Amino acid sequence: MFKIAIDGPAGAGKSTIAKIIAKKLNIEYIDTGAMYRAVTLKALRLGVDMEDENAYEFLKTTVLDICNGRFIMDGEDVSESIRTVEVTENVSTPSKIGVVREFLVEYQRKISDSKSVIMDGRDIGTVVLPNAELKIYLIASVECRAKRRMLEREQSGIFKSLEETMLEIETRDHKDSTRKISPLKCAEDAIVVDSSNMTIDEVVSEIIKLVNERGLIKMSEKNEKYYVGQTVTGTVTGVNSNAIYLEIEEGVKAVIYANDLLEVPGKLYLEYSEGAEYTAQVKSIGKDKKNPNVVVLYLSTKLAYEKEQAEAKEKALQEKIAQFHAIKEADEVINAKVLRTTKNGAELLYNNTKLFLSYKHSSLSEDALKQLKGEEIPVIVLYVNEERHFISVSQIAAEKKQKRLAKEAAYGALEVGQVVEGEVVSILAYGAIVKLGLVSGLLHASEIDHFPVRDVKKVLSVGKKVTCKVIKIDEEKIGLSMKALTTHPWEVLKEKYHVGDVFEGTVKKIIPAGLIIELTPEYSGLMPKMEYSWLVNEKYDGVVNEGDKILVKVMNIDDKKFRVSLSHRETIENAWSGIKLRKGEIVEVEVVRDVERGAEVTYKTVTGFLPVNEVSSAKRVTNVTDEFAAGTKVNAMVLECDPNRAKLVVSVKAIEVAKERESFDSYMKEQEQENTGSTIGDLLGDALKK
């Protein structure tokens, strides 16, 4: 038998390397940790106090074995059972019990005596297999091991800094090397292999090279005719109650124990007799203790069946592992049933596979999870450990993804122009946040009303239900509008009023510039002061009051400035509209009556004024009617005419003066004609003579 012992600190890669070498050399890999798990499993099943060393009496009747990588306890394949969360949580307790360690160390030695094996741990070369043909002490730098540990943890959703992980590794090394029972120690004859700067394949090649140098291949060459799994036929040489002994050929013996028979009869010696031929498969190969030159084949008739079963289990397991890898890669949310809770988390079940949910990855407390026993909860696969058949999941990640997918669906269901109902959940200085089911949108203050909203709190409150229109979708930003669902008040005004419309409006306010006339609840129009009357001097002061009704006409509607201009005078007739007189023009007016400093006269449809000092140039007149009785029509000259000010001033005297001027001008003209040809000098000379 060839024994390989691999020791070293945590994170050096011992288990990974040992398993690969076992497959390459076709030798048995002894998972010492699995043995402690098996003891823990049996202790749990028996319900003993694992802290009590006397409780491990059951070890005396416990049978352990490893076959083709499968772990057998008391004839039962417990390869999967020892990997449960419950076992993982409790295995540290039996591991520190002295009687357990003694029992398992003895068992590990016993197994290594019957077959070529490779074991890894922290005391294999110094305690378990002190006589191993090859001892390897596998090391790696603290930083390298810390990085490996960080990568492994990140795959299960656990994140720690490099400094924290290095400190943890150093602390673990100190504890392992200073513990009282079987401390971590490099055997004196061990070969140190530093894996810090080596790949897994390089480490494996290095160790296999050492194995070859130590003679494993030479030893196997002696038995190259026989190999594990081979079907052989021999002659029965002896039978007892527990085994059948055979001779295969000279120098080669074989034995098959009752527990290696697929079908065990009541009594072996009644079924099998000496001299008969018997066929079975080679389970392992060893040497006769009395004669080292004799090869002993350990046979089994259930090896093929066990191998077939193991391969089927392994295939099913690999399919499940592949399934969970695919689920993890797809980041798929699955629904797993809660089986039970422990102090560290909950054990779940999905597709007949157990999963582990730690409390830090659960959105529920331990009590809440207990209440959900038998119920399904959504989870996402965080980490898949193929070697340990361990799968960790996260409820928090699943719920986050479900929320995210639901949000994405909610966003996808929205489109610009859609009318939605929501609830105000937050008031901001510039608007409000409106919850629309799973998503929220911003209702900006400028979109609340068509008119400026300076204080949102005066218009909206938390909890208020609002109906809005989606006006913008930019990734996850949603813009909402309330005013988009109502017609702009200006448009309402334009539907009600048009240029040229005449209506009776209410005076809302009187300002220096004119009258503010109410049009709609939102808008008012301006009637400028000059638009009150055609007569400039006619005022509305003291005549029109706030709240009075006044007839106005729409003169202009300005869409850019949102202004409406109104006029009152356009609703009444303008008597001066056809009056176009020039100064000096002669018109016929009718004297109406005397007024202060003159008389009121009429010209067509308007009233004018004849000043008393403009009646005659020949005499002084006190009253106009003394010269012209009321109703008398006289010709008068226009002194001033301003239709905009409703002002017309005429003069009779001006006509007389004009006539006198005309006579004088005529006389002077005649004089000029009579004296034609005479010079001024002549005229002066004549004058002097006279």
ROVOLO-129078 format. One record per residue (C-alpha): residue in three letters; x, y, z. Coordinates in pm, whole numbers, plus 50000, padded with zeros to 5 digits. Layout:
ROVOLO-129078
ALAXYZ
...
This chain:
ROVOLO-129078
MET500005000050000
PHE501255034949918
LYS500305063250151
ILE500465100350071
ALA500025125850350
ILE499395162450269
ASP499445187750550
GLY499485225450554
PRO497715256850669
ALA494185266950567
GLY493845280050212
ALA496955263150075
GLY494825241249842
LYS495305207350012
SER491875192049937
THR491785203549576
ILE495255189849505
ALA494615156949693
LYS491455149049499
ILE493095154849163
ILE496065133049252
ALA493755105149374
LYS492015104149036
LYS495245105448839
LEU496885077249040
ASN493645057149081
ILE494045056349458
GLU491525063949732
TYR491135099449858
ILE490355098750229
ASP488335129150323
THR489135130450695
GLY486735159150738
ALA483925137250603
MET484615112450880
TYR484045138951146
ARG480885148250963
ALA479735112050966
VAL480255109851343
THR478335142751380
LEU475485129051165
LYS475195097551378
ALA475315117851701
LEU472495139951572
ARG470425109951473
LEU470915094151815
GLY470185127151989
VAL473195124952223
ASP474875153752403
MET477805160652171
GLU479635180452440
ASP479795149152661
GLU482765126652578
ASN480965096552730
ALA478145100452475
TYR480315086252196
GLU480025049752301
PHE478265044051967
LEU481655046251795
LYS482415010751907
THR479734997351670
THR480245022951392
VAL481675010151061
LEU483125035650819
ASP484405030650466
ILE485215050450148
CYS484585034849809
ASN485005052449475
GLY484755086049645
ARG481505076849823
PHE481365076950203
ILE479775046650365
MET478685045250732
ASP477185013550875
GLY476485001350522
GLU474645033650425
ASP475885058250165
VAL475845091050358
SER477815111950106
GLU474995137350078
SER473625134550432
ILE476895145950590
ARG476805178250386
THR473575192250532
VAL473445225750708
GLU472705209151040
VAL475855187751022
THR477935217650910
GLU476755237651209
ASN477595210551462
VAL480725193251327
SER483105215451525
THR481895200251855
PRO482835163251795
SER486085174851626
LYS487425187351959
ILE486465155852155
GLY489555134552225
VAL487835100652203
VAL486405109651861
ARG489795120051726
GLU491405088151860
PHE488705066651703
LEU488925083451364
VAL492715084451355
GLU492715046851418
TYR490105042051146
GLN492055063450903
ARG495115042250966
LYS493095010250924
ILE491725021350587
SER495205031350467
ASP496484996350552
SER494054980150307
LYS494535002750003
SER496695029849858
VAL495415063049985
ILE496005100449991
MET494905120950293
ASP495045157850367
GLY494715177250689
ARG496845194050954
ASP498275163951137
ILE498255136050875
GLY502025133150838
THR502735137751210
VAL499885118351376
VAL497625099051137
LEU500155085050888
PRO503585089851045
ASN504905061350824
ALA503505074950495
GLU505735068350194
LEU505365104850089
LYS504665134750309
ILE503905168750158
TYR503685201050355
LEU501785224350120
ILE502135261050195
ALA501355294750036
SER501935330650139
VAL499375346750368
GLU498455371750096
CYS497985344249836
ARG495795323450069
ALA493815354350166
LYS493115362249800
ARG491935326449743
ARG489665328650046
MET488305362449929
LEU487475348149585
GLU485705318449739
ARG483685341249967
GLU482785365549691
GLN481195336549504
SER478885331949802
GLY478125368949833
ILE480525376250123
PHE482885405750080
LYS485845414350304
SER488955434950246
LEU492335418850179
GLU493685432550507
GLU490805417550708
THR491165383650538
MET494945382850590
LEU494485390150960
GLU491905362250979
ILE494295337650807
GLU497155346851041
THR494895342351345
ARG493755308351216
ASP497365297351156
HIS498275306651512
LYS495355287151659
ASP496045256351443
SER499735255851529
THR499265261151903
ARG496275238651978
LYS496885211552239
ILE495595181752038
SER497445174351711
PRO498685209451628
LEU499565219951275
LYS503165209551225
CYS505435200950938
ALA506775165350970
GLU510575162850978
ASP510625141150664
ALA507965161250476
ILE508725179050150
VAL507625215350155
VAL505805226849839
ASP505055264049809
SER501975269249588
SER502045307449606
ASN503255311849248
MET502155278249108
THR499045267648923
ILE497035237649040
ASP498385216648752
GLU501955226248839
VAL501475215849203
VAL499855182749099
SER502705175248854
GLU505305182749120
ILE503725158949373
ILE503165130849119
LYS506815133849025
LEU507685128649392
VAL505275099149410
ASN506985082449116
GLU510365087849275
ARG509135070949594
GLY508125039149405
LEU504295038849375
ILE504525030449005
LYS507165003849069
MET504944987449326
SER501934988649096
GLU503954973448811
LYS504114941049012
ASN500304939849006
GLU499784953648657
LYS497854921748565
TYR495174930648818
TYR493374963448874
VAL490424976949071
GLY487124969748900
GLN488484939748708
THR486324908248696
VAL488264877248807
THR487414840648861
GLY488984818749130
THR488614785649309
VAL487094785049657
THR489704773349907
GLY487784780250227
VAL484524794150366
ASN483544806750711
SER480634826450848
ASN482104859650739
ALA484174853850423
ILE484944832750118
TYR488604825650035
LEU489824818449682
GLU492934811649484
ILE493154829849150
GLU496524816649042
GLU499804808049195
GLY500904836549413
VAL497564854249389
LYS494884848949651
ALA491504865349695
VAL488924870649969
ILE485354883449962
TYR483674893750287
ALA479974889650353
ASN479384927250352
ASP480804928449996
LEU478204903849862
LEU475324919049668
GLU473014891749795
VAL474004876750130
PRO472634841350195
GLY471764829350543
LYS474944808950591
LEU477914812050355
TYR479254776850409
LEU475904762050302
GLU475944781249973
TYR479614779849880
SER481884749449895
GLU485604743749845
GLY486654736349490
ALA483834756149334
GLU484574785149101
TYR483544819949199
THR483514852248997
ALA483624887249140
GLN485154921849086
VAL488404934449235
LYS487634960149505
SER491224966249617
ILE494674950449593
GLY497004942649881
LYS499704919050006
ASP499514888850226
LYS500684897950576
LYS502544864950621
ASN504074863750274
PRO504684897850106
ASN505284880449774
VAL501664868749759
VAL499134892849614
VAL495734894549783
LEU492724906449586
TYR489814919349788
LEU486684911349589
SER483084923149578
THR479954912249394
LYS478194944749465
LEU481034966649343
ALA479544969848996
TYR476144976749145
GLU477595001949389
LYS479595017349109
GLU476515019348892
GLN474545034249179
ALA477365057849264
GLU477705068348901
ALA473945073548880
LYS474015094049199
GLU477035113149079
LYS475385119548743
ALA472195130948909
LEU474235152349144
GLN476235167448860
GLU473025174248672
LYS471685192148978
ILE474925210849021
ALA474805220348653
GLN471205230848698
PHE472105253348989
HIS475085267248802
ALA472715275848518
ILE470255291148764
LYS473085311548915
GLU474415322648577
ALA470915333048469
ASP470425351048799
GLU467065333348812
VAL464645337449100
ILE463405303749227
ASN460835295249494
ALA462205272049764
LYS460335256050053
VAL461365263850410
LEU462245230850584
ARG463565243150916
THR465585270451083
THR468805268851283
LYS470865293951474
ASN472705303651155
GLY469955303250897
ALA467275282550727
GLU467385250050535
LEU465335251850216
LEU464315226249955
TYR464145230949582
ASN463845202849326
ASN464705177549600
THR467925196249674
LYS468675212950003
LEU469745249250003
PHE471095271250279
LEU469815306250353
SER471845325450611
TYR470015351750816
LYS472185379450673
HIS470815370650330
SER467225368850453
SER464795397550481
LEU463025379250764
SER463945372351125
GLU464445337351262
ASP460955337551417
ALA459405349651092
LEU461155322050897
LYS459935296051147
GLN456395307351083
LEU456935300450712
LYS457875263850760
GLY456445244650465
GLU455905276950269
GLU457885288249965
ILE459985319749951
PRO461815335249653
VAL465615331349650
ILE468585335949417
VAL471545312049409
LEU474675329249543
TYR477255301349557
VAL477565265349440
ASN480245243549601
GLU480535212049392
GLU482875194349631
ARG480725199849939
HIS477465198049749
PHE476635230449922
ILE474385257049772
SER473815290449942
VAL470995313849842
SER469775348849913
GLN466215359849977
ILE467205396549987
ALA468795394849640
ALA465725376849504
GLU463325402449645
LYS465485430649511
LYS465455414949166
GLN461705409049181
LYS461205445349275
ARG463555456249000
LEU461775434648741
ALA458405446648863
LYS459665482448839
GLU460995476448490
ALA457625461848392
ALA455875491548547
TYR458155515448360
GLY457595495648042
ALA453835498548082
LEU454025536348090
GLU454095558447782
VAL454095595647718
GLY450555608947700
GLN449135582447933
VAL446775594048207
VAL447625578948547
GLU446375581148903
GLY448775583749194
GLU449335594649550
VAL451535622949670
VAL454225607849894
SER456595637249929
ILE456435675049898
LEU459535692449763
ALA460425729049721
TYR460125725049345
GLY457255700349320
ALA455945667349454
ILE456815630249426
VAL453795610049314
LYS453745572349368
LEU452305553249072
GLY452155518149215
LEU455715504249202
VAL457245535149043
SER457215572249120
GLY457225603548912
LEU457985640248960
LEU455145664948943
HIS457065697548899
ALA455575729149045
SER455345743748694
GLU453145714248590
ILE450645716548874
ASP448665745948735
HIS448665768448433
PHE449525796748669
PRO452715798248882
VAL452585778149206
ARG454955794649450
ASP454165772649751
VAL453465736249662
LYS452265728750015
LYS449325752249967
VAL448135731949670
LEU449155695849749
SER449625674850062
VAL451085640650137
GLY448445613850083
LYS446465634249833
LYS445215614649531
VAL445995631349200
THR445355624248834
CYS448235632948605
LYS449425629348250
VAL452795613648169
ILE454755640347979
LYS458265625847996
ILE459995592048038
ASP463775593448055
GLU465165559748168
GLU463775557748523
LYS462715594048544
ILE459035600748493
GLY457675635748440
LEU454035642148533
SER451645670548471
MET448285680048617
LYS447805710848406
ALA448165690348087
LEU444775674848166
THR442975708348175
THR442405734347904
HIS444525765047951
PRO442375793148095
TRP443585815347815
GLU442105791447561
VAL438855791547760
LEU438895829547745
LYS439515829047369
GLU436575805747317
LYS434345829647511
TYR435615863347379
HIS436575875147032
VAL437785908146889
GLY434705930046826
ASP432525913447092
VAL430485938047301
PHE429455927347648
GLU428595941047988
GLY431545936048217
THR432055940248589
VAL434555966148708
LYS436955945848922
LYS439375973649006
ILE440016010248926
ILE443656019048865
PRO445346050948742
ALA445696036548394
GLY442026027248360
LEU439476001048459
ILE440175964048521
ILE437225944548382
GLU436695908148490
LEU436555883748198
THR437025849148357
PRO438005838048709
GLU441625836848588
TYR441865866548353
SER440815903148338
GLY440965929248065
LEU442105965548072
MET439985994447958
PRO442416023947936
LYS441206057148072
MET441176072647723
GLU438826045147605
TYR436066055847840
SER434676084147622
TRP435146101147290
LEU435296133247482
VAL438666139047636
ASN437276159447916
GLU434616134548006
LYS435856114648312
TYR434546083648490
ASP435846095148826
GLY432946094949070
VAL430716080148801
VAL432016044348780
ASN432766023949095
GLU434225989249158
GLY431515962949113
ASP429565984148860
LYS428565970048524
ILE429865987748214
LEU429415980947846
VAL432735973947671
LYS434025961847338
VAL436955937547282
MET439555957047087
ASN442565933147094
ILE443585898447225
ASP447365894347262
ASP448355857147273
LYS451985864247352
LYS451375886947650
PHE448025871747750
ARG446375905947744
VAL442915917747642
SER442275954447556
LEU438755968447603
SER436956000747516
HIS433796016947643
ARG433656046147400
GLU433556021847107
THR430156010747233
ILE428676045847195
GLU428226068246888
ASN430996093546814
ALA429296126046698
TRP432626141146607
SER433666112546380
GLY432556131746063
ILE433696166246168
LYS436736177345970
LEU437136215545980
ARG440206236645917
LYS441106268646095
GLY439766298945899
GLU437036278945731
ILE433566296545717
VAL430696275545852
GLU427056281545937
VAL426246276946303
GLU423046280946503
VAL422986300546824
VAL421496279547103
ARG421916298947424
ASP424106321847619
VAL426776306347836
GLU429556321248045
ARG431696344047829
GLY429846334447512
ALA427166313147355
GLU426626276847277
VAL426246270646905
THR425606239046703
TYR427236227246385
LYS425656196446231
THR425656170746517
VAL428176187546743
THR428166216646985
GLY430596245646960
PHE431386278347136
LEU431086314747017
PRO433046337247254
VAL431266370147335
ASN434326390247225
GLU434156373446886
VAL430636386046802
SER431446420746660
SER434446442046576
ALA432476474146566
LYS431066475046917
ARG431306459447257
VAL428796430847314
THR427786418647657
ASN425496389247563
VAL425606370747233
THR421816367447223
ASP421556405247230
GLU422966404346877
PHE421756369946766
ALA418586355846912
ALA418486318847000
GLY417846298646687
THR419546324046464
LYS421846309246204
VAL424936329246136
ASN428136324545941
ALA431236321546154
MET434906314646101
VAL436536284146260
LEU439106295346511
GLU439816260346653
CYS438516225046580
ASP439716194246774
PRO437326164246730
ASN439356143546979
ARG438686169147246
ALA435166176747121
LYS436176212947082
LEU434866238046821
VAL435426276046860
VAL434006300146601
SER434016337846546
VAL431626361946365
LYS433996390746422
ALA436706372546238
ILE434606373545923
GLU434126411345960
VAL437816416346019
ALA438546394845719
LYS436216415745504
GLU437836448045629
ARG441226433645554
GLU440026423845211
SER438736459945141
PHE442006474745261
ASP444016450945051
SER441846459444746
TYR442336496944799
MET446076493244830
LYS446126473144515
GLU444246500344326
GLN446696526744451
GLU449556506644327
GLN447996504843981
GLU447386542743960
ASN450986551044042
THR452486526943797
GLY455756541343638
SER456516565843915
THR459456559144130
ILE459686565544491
GLY461996594644416
ASP459436609744188
LEU456766606844446
LEU458996622544709
GLY459866650844473
ASP456276657844400
ALA455516657944763
LEU458276682944836
LYS457046706244566
LYS453666706844711
